[in-house]
Amino acid sequence: MIRASGRAARAAGARRGYPAGFTLIEVMVVLAIVALISGSLMMAFQRVLDVRLRIAAFLDGTDTPNLLAGWFRGSVDGLVADVQGGADQFAGTARQFTGLSVAPINGMAGVPTRIVWQLDYDANEQRTYLRYQAAKDPRLTIASWPDNRGALQYCAADLSCYPAWPPPGKTVPQVPSLIRLDIVRGTEPWAILAAPAGRLTTRPRPPRPEDLSFK
């Protein structure tokens, strides 16, 4: 009845030359829609502010050390031995190691991928850079700090550690039982320990088709 009266009033006003207006119900509906949209926009704005604060905290470096340690431990946890005579057998020095990992940072999990962790000192900038590479992807700079500081160590099952792997004159598995990365967090030395969870010993090479004989 109200809607009919409103339409009749508009029709009468139009006939008299007055501009058509809105009924009370139409105004209330518009106000309700505006209120719903405003509430949704306010919630979205609050979420954006929350995300901004989280990103700002990350960019300020509050979470960077934990992220770095997680990446290093994850990729080392996935280290596995290459086949006998393989091109990607584990090899480490005090500044770099290479090996196969089934948990590369930026690769497909579960697929053995050649990874490299490297400490690279730039004499011109007088900074040490921690870099990572998977397969043939570009190297990623993970962290950096002033001066020529940082080293890698490799430990056997008896926790005897060496600056290179395999250590000269020692009979050891292809992959060490523990890898220690010494870097700098802020201005203080920081050690990250990571233990490979995969197969440490050299795997036998699978037979080639030409080596198989069928009788």
Secondary structure, DSSP 4 states (H G I P E B T S, - for coil): -HHHHHHHHHHHHHHHTPPP---HHHHHHHHHHHHHHHHHHHHHHHHHHHHHHHHHHHHTTSSHHHHHHHHHHHHHHTEEPPBTT-TT--EE-SSEEEEEESS-TTS-TTS-EEEEEEEEEETTTTEEEEEEEETTSPPEEEEEEESS--EEEEE-TT--EESSBSPTT----SS-SEEEEEEEETTEEEEEEE---S--SPBPPPPPGGG----
